[in-house]
Amino acid sequence: MNRRTFLCGLTLGAVAAPLAAEAQGKVPLVGFLDPHSPSVAAPYHDAFRQGLREHGYVDGQNIKIEYRWAEGKDEQLPDLAAELVRLQVNVMVTGGPQATRAATGATRGIPIVMVAVGANPIKMRLVASLARPGGNVTGSTLLSPELSAKRLQLLKELVPKLARVAVLWNSANPAKHQDWEETQVAARALGVVVQSVEVQRPEQFEPADAAITRDRPDALVVLDDSLMFRHRKRIAEFAAKNRLPTVCASKEYADAGSLMSYSSNLLDDFRRAATYVDKILKGAKPADLPVEQPTKFELVINMKTAKALGLTIPQTLLLRADQLIE
């Protein structure tokens, strides 16, 4: 090696070394958009951070998470999504269909990992297909065609003479219209009449309670979304007061006092979101990452509520339950 080559190599090395160090030292920025408050969503975000740790990421060290909370005000989600876009996050994680829709309205370039989307992401035009999303959105959906039917079947097994069921849902949430349609189809197959009880704002719960009480259904089904989730304890108390067996979408409702829940495990869903983040940060494109659908479901029964309602849970249900809350 001649002197000129050696000096040139030294110069290039001196330039390259800081560039490489800068590239290695650049901490990925993850934006997390959530319709809830930090206290409500804490267990799920803990699960997400646990998933990141499993892939070697520690918040505040080699990755940074910027949270934006709508605090129950879904109308703020578009502005919060725009804030994360302005921060130039490397990837955005969204909790639920409304947050995901807000994120897609804010950016078509930043990768989006959706979690806990209880609706058909194809019908919502979030992805082209589950196998090949085709755009900047991937992640997981809670949607499973048999869920609505299964929840009604559980009620029918518990209340053999089940004839009328009130369905409490947020009609202001476009994603929930799919749930309502599927519930109607399932009800017809079981010979059950369903009563639509729509709530769009917290102050509408009282009129909804009055409508349910007036029509005296045999049971209650709750279609989950951020509004219902925030008021899950209130819903459980109303059902208990009116002796209504209730089936809901996630374990958290049963924890709050509702009789039963049947769904995938939300904590696992949030933990697995970290796998998508890891793949995207390593160069994978959301368009090529298939959307996950739930394959395992949990049946949770609140035995304390069953006793208060004077219900004897059939042995067949007890044996199938993943958890009994005593």
C-alpha positions in Angstrom: 0.0 0.0 0.0 1.5 3.4 -1.0 1.4 6.5 1.2 -1.3 8.2 -0.8 -3.6 5.1 -0.5 -2.9 4.9 3.2 -3.7 8.5 3.8 -6.8 8.3 1.7 -7.9 5.3 3.7 -7.4 7.1 6.9 -9.4 10.1 5.7 -12.3 8.0 4.5 -12.2 6.0 7.7 -12.3 9.2 9.8 -15.4 10.3 7.9 -17.1 6.9 7.8 -16.6 6.1 11.5 -18.7 9.0 12.8 -21.4 8.3 10.1 -21.6 4.6 11.2 -21.7 5.6 14.8 -24.5 8.1 14.1 -26.4 5.4 12.2 -25.9 3.0 15.1 -26.8 5.5 17.7 -30.0 6.7 16.1 -32.9 5.5 18.3 -36.0 4.4 16.5 -39.1 6.5 17.3 -42.4 4.6 17.8 -45.7 6.5 18.0 -48.5 5.0 19.9 -52.0 6.3 19.3 -54.6 5.2 21.8 -58.3 6.3 22.4 -58.1 5.7 26.1 -56.3 7.3 29.0 -52.9 6.1 30.3 -54.5 4.6 33.4 -57.1 2.6 31.4 -54.6 1.4 28.8 -51.7 0.7 31.2 -51.9 -3.1 31.1 -51.9 -3.2 27.3 -49.0 -0.8 26.9 -47.1 -2.8 29.5 -47.7 -5.9 27.4 -46.5 -4.0 24.3 -43.3 -2.9 26.0 -42.8 -6.5 27.2 -43.0 -7.6 23.6 -40.4 -5.1 22.6 -38.1 -6.4 25.3 -38.5 -9.9 24.0 -37.0 -8.5 20.7 -34.2 -6.6 22.4 -35.7 -3.1 22.7 -35.9 -1.1 25.9 -37.9 2.1 25.9 -35.6 5.0 26.6 -32.5 3.1 25.7 -32.5 1.7 22.2 -36.0 2.7 21.2 -38.3 5.6 22.2 -42.1 5.5 22.4 -44.2 8.7 22.0 -47.7 8.2 23.3 -50.8 10.2 22.3 -53.9 9.6 24.4 -57.4 10.7 23.3 -58.6 10.3 26.9 -62.0 9.0 25.7 -62.5 11.8 23.1 -62.3 10.0 19.8 -62.8 13.2 17.9 -59.2 14.2 19.0 -57.6 11.1 17.4 -57.0 12.8 13.9 -55.1 15.7 15.5 -53.1 13.4 17.7 -52.2 11.2 14.7 -51.1 14.3 12.9 -48.8 15.2 15.8 -47.1 11.8 15.6 -46.7 12.3 11.8 -45.0 15.7 12.5 -42.6 14.0 14.9 -41.6 11.7 12.0 -42.0 8.5 13.9 -40.6 5.4 12.3 -43.7 3.4 12.9 -47.1 4.1 14.4 -49.0 1.6 16.6 -52.8 2.2 16.9 -55.2 0.8 19.4 -58.6 0.0 17.9 -60.3 0.8 14.6 -61.0 4.5 15.2 -57.3 5.2 16.1 -56.3 3.2 13.0 -58.6 5.1 10.7 -57.3 8.4 12.2 -53.7 7.3 11.5 -54.4 6.4 7.9 -56.0 9.8 7.4 -52.8 11.4 8.7 -50.3 9.4 6.7 -50.0 7.0 3.8 -46.2 6.7 4.2 -45.4 5.9 7.8 -45.9 2.2 8.6 -48.9 1.6 10.9 -49.4 -1.5 13.1 -53.0 -1.8 14.2 -54.0 -3.7 17.3 -57.4 -4.7 18.7 -59.4 -3.8 15.6 -62.7 -5.5 16.2 -63.9 -5.0 12.6 -63.2 -6.2 9.1 -60.1 -4.1 8.1 -60.8 -4.9 4.4 -64.3 -3.4 4.6 -62.9 -0.4 6.4 -60.4 -0.1 3.5 -57.4 -0.3 5.8 -55.9 -3.1 3.9 -56.4 -4.7 0.5 -56.4 -8.3 1.9 -55.4 -10.0 5.1 -52.6 -12.0 3.4 -51.3 -9.0 1.4 -52.3 -5.7 3.1 -50.8 -3.8 0.2 -50.4 -0.4 1.8 -48.9 1.1 5.0 -51.1 -0.8 7.4 -50.7 -4.3 9.0 -51.1 -5.8 12.4 -53.9 -7.8 14.0 -57.7 -7.8 14.0 -60.0 -9.2 16.6 -62.5 -10.0 13.8 -63.5 -13.6 13.5 -66.8 -14.4 11.7 -67.9 -16.9 14.3 -67.5 -14.6 17.3 -71.0 -13.0 17.3 -72.6 -16.4 16.8 -70.5 -18.0 19.5 -71.4 -15.3 22.1 -75.1 -15.8 21.4 -74.7 -19.6 21.6 -73.1 -19.2 25.0 -76.1 -17.2 26.2 -78.5 -19.8 24.7 -76.7 -22.6 26.5 -76.9 -20.7 29.7 -80.6 -19.6 29.2 -82.2 -22.4 27.1 -85.4 -20.4 26.8 -83.6 -17.3 25.4 -85.9 -15.4 23.1 -85.0 -11.7 23.3 -81.6 -10.2 23.6 -80.7 -6.5 23.9 -77.6 -5.5 22.0 -75.8 -2.4 23.4 -73.5 -0.7 20.9 -72.0 2.5 19.7 -73.6 3.4 16.4 -71.3 6.4 16.0 -68.4 3.9 15.5 -68.5 2.8 11.8 -66.7 -0.4 12.6 -69.5 -1.5 15.0 -72.1 -1.6 12.2 -70.4 -4.8 10.9 -70.6 -6.3 14.4 -74.3 -5.4 14.6 -75.0 -7.0 11.2 -73.2 -10.2 12.1 -75.1 -10.3 15.4 -78.4 -10.1 13.5 -77.4 -12.9 11.2 -76.4 -15.1 14.2 -79.6 -14.3 16.0 -81.8 -15.4 13.1 -79.9 -18.7 12.9 -80.6 -19.3 16.6 -84.2 -18.1 16.4 -83.5 -15.2 18.8 -84.9 -11.7 18.4 -82.3 -8.9 19.0 -83.1 -5.4 20.1 -80.7 -2.6 19.0 -79.8 -0.2 21.8 -77.6 2.5 20.5 -75.3 4.7 22.6 -73.0 7.3 21.0 -72.1 9.5 24.0 -71.9 8.9 27.8 -75.0 10.8 28.5 -77.0 8.4 26.4 -76.5 5.5 28.7 -79.4 6.4 30.9 -82.0 6.5 28.0 -80.5 3.2 26.8 -81.0 1.7 30.3 -84.6 2.8 30.2 -85.2 1.3 26.8 -83.7 -2.1 27.9 -85.7 -2.1 31.1 -88.9 -1.3 29.2 -88.5 -4.1 26.7 -87.4 -6.7 29.3 -85.0 -8.8 27.3 -83.8 -12.2 28.5 -80.1 -11.2 28.2 -77.7 -8.5 27.1 -74.9 -8.5 24.5 -72.3 -5.7 24.5 -70.4 -4.9 21.3 -67.1 -3.6 22.5 -65.4 -0.4 21.5 -63.6 2.4 23.4 -66.9 4.0 24.7 -68.3 0.7 26.0 -64.9 -0.3 27.4 -64.6 2.9 29.4 -68.1 2.3 30.9 -67.8 -1.4 31.4 -68.3 -1.2 35.2 -71.4 0.9 34.7 -72.8 -1.7 32.2 -72.1 -4.5 34.7 -73.8 -2.7 37.5 -76.9 -2.1 35.3 -77.0 -5.7 34.2 -76.7 -6.9 37.8 -79.5 -4.6 39.0 -81.8 -5.8 36.3 -80.7 -9.4 36.6 -79.6 -9.6 33.0 -77.1 -12.3 32.0 -74.5 -10.4 29.9 -71.9 -11.6 27.4 -69.2 -9.2 26.4 -66.1 -9.1 24.2 -63.2 -9.2 26.5 -62.1 -10.5 29.9 -61.9 -6.9 31.3 -65.7 -6.8 31.2 -66.0 -10.0 33.2 -63.4 -8.6 35.6 -65.7 -5.5 36.0 -68.7 -7.7 36.9 -70.3 -8.8 33.7 -71.3 -12.5 33.6 -69.3 -13.8 30.7 -66.7 -12.7 28.1 -65.5 -14.5 25.0 -62.6 -13.1 22.9 -59.0 -13.4 22.1 -56.5 -12.3 24.7 -55.9 -8.5 24.3 -52.7 -8.6 26.3 -51.3 -11.1 23.9 -52.5 -9.0 20.9 -50.6 -6.0 22.2 -47.5 -8.0 23.0 -47.5 -9.5 19.5 -47.7 -6.0 18.0 -44.0 -5.6 19.0 -43.2 -8.4 16.5 -44.5 -6.3 13.7 -42.6 -3.2 14.9 -39.4 -5.2 15.1 -39.9 -6.5 11.5 -40.7 -3.1 10.2 -37.7 -1.5 11.9 -35.5 -4.2 10.3 -36.8 -3.3 6.8 -40.0 -5.2 6.2 -42.8 -3.4 4.5 -46.3 -3.4 6.0 -47.7 -4.2 2.5 -46.0 -7.6 2.7 -46.8 -8.5 6.4 -50.0 -10.6 6.7 -52.7 -9.3 9.1 -53.2 -11.7 12.0 -56.6 -13.1 13.0 -57.2 -14.6 16.4 -56.8 -18.4 16.6 -57.3 -18.9 20.3 -60.3 -17.6 22.3 -60.9 -17.3 26.0 -64.2 -18.0 27.8 -64.3 -16.2 31.2 -67.2 -16.6 33.6 -67.7 -14.5 36.6 -69.1 -17.0 39.2 -69.8 -14.3 41.7 -72.1 -12.6 39.2 -73.7 -15.9 38.3 -74.5 -16.5 42.0 -76.0 -12.9 42.4 -78.2 -13.6 39.4 -79.3 -16.9 40.8 -77.9 -18.8 37.8 -76.5 -22.2 37.8 -73.7 -22.5 35.1 -74.0 -25.7 33.2 -71.2 -28.1 33.7 -70.5 -28.0 29.9 -69.7 -24.3 30.2 -67.7 -24.7 33.3 -65.5 -27.3 31.7 -64.9 -25.1 28.6 -64.1 -21.9 30.6 -60.5 -20.7 30.6 -61.1 -18.7 33.8 -63.6 -18.7 36.5 -63.8 -15.5 38.6 -64.8 -16.4 42.1 
